[in-house]
Amino acid sequence: MPEVRKQVTKAREKDAMAKAAVKKNVAAIHVSGKLTLLQRKMSNVLLLNAYDHLITRQKHSIDARTLCLMIGYNSNDMETLKDALRSLAETLAEWDMLNEQGEQEWGVSALLAYARLRGGVCEYSYSPALAEKLHDPKVFALINLNIQRRFTSGHALALYENCFRFIRTGSTGWWPIELFRRLMGVDGSTYYESFKQLNAKIIKPAVTEVNKNSDIILTPEFRRKGRAVSEIRFLIRENPQLAMFDIDDGEGMRSSAIYKRLISMGVSDRLARQWISEHGEDHVRGKLDYVEGQGGVKSPVRYLAAALRDDYAAQDTDDAAPPSPEAVANAARRAQEAAQARDAAAQREAEVAQARRVRAARLAKVRAVAESRDPETQRRDQQLFLSRLDAELERADFARQGWSSALNARAIFAFWEEIMPDIFSDI
């Protein structure tokens, strides 16, 4: 009977590991590397601008001057802007992934379905299939624009983008060297057919810049076929010096009075933070005062965008006209919406805090149960759990933290619930 139980246990463990592998989402979107640094930055700014309405609106727009300022070139150089938009419409994004049902899915789409410049406004659109993928955080990760500004090399930014999207797994997985050349935009160059040149001119400088200027640390690894390098992968871990970069995640900005006024007017979260970052709080406050002092404005957000773009200024007058009933009603409506937004944010914060408390209690329970088992059983538990971890980052964290590894919390909970289904019944 003990032998039968041992076989049943092994069968269950094997089945559990197979299910975990099927459910794992290995999705990623690869974008051709044949974009200049400027074009790559533009792609990220356009996506950030559209993200809140990515799957609910077919068209998106951004003030052309604002776009130019955010990516760092002369706002009067419309030809460069046109060339950059043209390149994005001609560049392909490709994905090859397992969906939630474990089915393989491959797709390809132009980065932009179309783009148009009219009246100082850039209008653009994504294909529905690509928009769906870009909006899914399991598939695609938005790039922090504060980090993006630090890059001076298009190859480094391309490497950062393609690696950052795998930060949850700790490794890009093995890429054929031909794919890597394509991601870096050098697949058509005979010069970079030599791995020696590719490593010296592309890989080493790009890794150095990513590790110096971003929130991740990359370590390249190589596989050989015979004497030639055939595959490359990058191990990824968080940069422990992140604090020195002064990268704002938006929480500090969201607590400012100017941000709250923008939200109450109907400005989106991302656009509000964008305007404050670009123009400064004092400048935005002045334009808000100006717009709110105008009576009968049908679209305050659009009017504010124009005021920021064209630097509207109030004329000196001793007789300020009182606000119209419509303006008063709109202000009251916006104040109510802002209050609702604050309540929702407070609710989300409470839920996050509660989730953290539950996670801490569960990890404490796991540690207590694990330590109560005999040494040989403890060793087997650890070996079995490690066999379920694919990424080097996860395995390294478990080696350091053991059952206290917050990085592996979900996997730890699932593992122990298989062994003891009622382990968390009192939490």
Number of C-alpha atoms within 10 A of each C-alpha: 6 7 8 9 10 11 12 12 13 12 12 13 16 11 12 15 16 12 11 12 14 15 13 12 17 17 20 22 21 20 24 21 24 21 21 17 20 18 21 23 22 21 18 18 22 19 21 18 18 24 17 15 14 21 19 11 13 14 16 18 16 19 17 21 20 20 19 20 12 18 21 13 14 12 16 11 11 15 9 16 23 15 12 19 23 16 19 22 19 15 18 17 17 17 18 15 17 18 15 11 9 14 9 11 11 10 12 15 20 18 24 24 16 17 18 14 17 9 8 13 15 21 17 20 22 25 15 16 12 22 23 15 17 21 19 10 10 15 18 20 18 16 17 16 17 15 17 20 14 15 21 13 16 21 28 24 27 27 23 25 22 23 23 25 23 23 18 15 19 22 24 22 17 15 16 14 20 14 15 21 21 16 20 24 19 20 19 11 10 8 12 17 15 12 17 13 12 17 13 12 13 19 19 13 14 24 20 14 20 25 18 16 21 23 20 20 24 23 13 14 11 14 16 10 8 7 7 11 15 16 18 19 20 22 21 23 21 16 15 10 15 13 10 7 14 10 14 13 10 12 9 9 17 15 10 11 12 20 23 21 17 24 23 22 22 17 19 16 15 14 19 20 20 18 18 18 14 13 12 13 16 11 14 22 18 17 21 21 13 16 21 19 17 17 15 15 16 11 10 19 18 12 18 23 19 15 18 19 14 10 13 15 13 13 7 7 7 6 6 9 10 11 14 14 11 13 19 15 12 18 15 13 14 18 18 13 16 19 14 13 15 14 12 12 12 12 12 12 12 12 12 12 12 12 12 12 11 14 17 15 14 20 20 14 17 20 14 12 14 18 13 11 12 9 11 8 13 14 12 11 16 15 11 12 17 15 10 17 17 14 16 15 21 21 21 14 16 22 13 11 13 15 23 18 19 17 15 18 17 12 16 20 17 13 19 18 14 13 12 11 11 10 16 16 6 7 9
